[in-house]
């Protein structure tokens, strides 16, 4: 058991290699720095999905049994949880042909069509753009901090060499 733990700890040596590969280090550290922002984007997305699912459940999910597409709408938007799951699937993979396969549902339910298209545009594409921007900004910030640290190290080394040269030639 102890030997297994020691072998597992050897895996941690990989992280030392990451320090020597500068570009990989910047990417890994930038991603680690962006985790807080990623968590907040996730919370924001959960709120957006929750609010949209409430609207879709109230407006589209509660249909009468005799209405066309009642089974499909009940299956996808019958409860808030089902609506949230459907919206998450749309956010992860905007697949409107599933709705087109039901026949002219998108033409007969303009509110559903508008809501789905708006959600795909703002929910899916907007959140991906926001997430990409947050990660890029974090990496850019980290790169600037690292460049400043390198500049300070070079300046410290220059002063040290200057002092050594002054001592030698005085």
N, C-alpha and C positions, 0 to 999 in steps of 0.2 A: 504494500500500500504506500509506504514512504517512497519507494523507488518510482512509483507511478507519478506521485506528486512532483518529485524532483525532475522527472522527464517532462512533465507538463510545464514546469518552470523554465525549462530550456527553450520553450517556445517564445518566452519573453525576450530572448536575445534578438529576435527578428526586429523588435522595436528599436534596438540600438542601431541596426542597419539603416532604418528609415532616416535617422539623423544625418547620415552621410550622403544620402541621395537627396539633394536639395529640393528639387522640384516635387518629388514625392512627399517630402517633409512638409513643404508649403501646402500641398493639397490636403494631406492628412490633418495638419494642424488647423487649416482653414475650415475644414469640415467639422472638426471637433469644436472650434470656436462658434460655428454656426448652429450647433445643436440647440442652443437656447432659443434662437430665432425660429428654428424649425419647429420647436415645440409650440411657440406662440402662433405660428402660421397654422399649425394643426388645430389648436384651440379655436382660432378664428374660423377655419373651415368647418369645424364641427358646429359652431353656432350658425353659420350660413346654411349648412345642410339641414340643421334642425328647423330653422325658420322656414326654409323653402318646403320642407316636408310637411310642416303644419299647414301651409297654404295649399299644397297639392292634395293633401288628405281631405281637407275641408271642401275644396272646390271640385276635385275630380274623383277622389277615392270613394266617396259615398254615393254610389249610383243605385238606382232601382234595379231589381232583378230582370225586368223586361227590356231594359235599355240595351242597345247594341254595345258590344265590347265591355259589358259589365264584369264578366269573369276576368278579363285581362286587366282592367283598371282596378278591380278589387284585389287581384293578386299582387299588383305592383304598387298600388297607392291606397290600399284598404286601411292600413294603420300607419301611425307615425313611424314606427320602426321599419316597416316594409318600405315606406317612402324614403326613409333615410338610406336604406340599403340600395334601393333603386338609384337614388341620386349619387351615392358613392360609386356605384358601378358606372354610371354615366360620366362621373368626374374622372375615374380611372381610365375608362375606355369609352369615349363618346360613340356609341353604336346605335344610331337612330334607325338603321335598317330593320332592327327587331320590331320597332313600332310600325314601320311601313309594311312589314310582313302581315300585320293584323288587318290589312285592308286600308280603307281610306280614313283610319282613325285620326291621323294628323290633320286631315282636311275637315273632318266633322267636329273636331274638338279644338278650335283655334286657341283657347286658353291653355290647353295642355301643350300645344305646339309652341306657343310663345314662351311658356314657362320652361320647357325643355331646352329650346334654343338659347334663351337668355342664361339658363344655368350652365349650359355647355360653354358658352362664350365667356361669361364672367367667372363662373365657378371653376371650371376646369382650366381653361387657358389663362385666366387671370391669376389663379393661385400658382400655376406652374411658373408664370413669369415672375410673380412675387417671390417665390421660393428661389428661383434662379438668381434674381437680383440680390436677395439676402445673402446667399452663399458667396456670390461674386464679391459683394461688398466686404464680407468678412475676410475673404482671402486677400483682397486688395489692401485692407487695413493691416492684416498680419504682415503682408509683404512690405508695407511702408515702415512698420515697427521694426522689422528685421533689418531693412536697409539703414534705418537710423542707428540701430545697435552696431551694425558693421561700420558705419561712418565714425561712431564714437570710439570703437575699437581701433580703427586706423589712426584716428587723432591721438589717442592715448599712446599707441605705438610710436607715432611720429615724435611726440613730446619726449618719450623715453629715449629714442635714438638721438634726438637733439641734445638731451642732457648728457648722454654718453659721449657724444662727439665733443661737446663743450669741455667735458672733463678730460678727454684725451688730448685736445689741442690747446688747452690753456696752460 
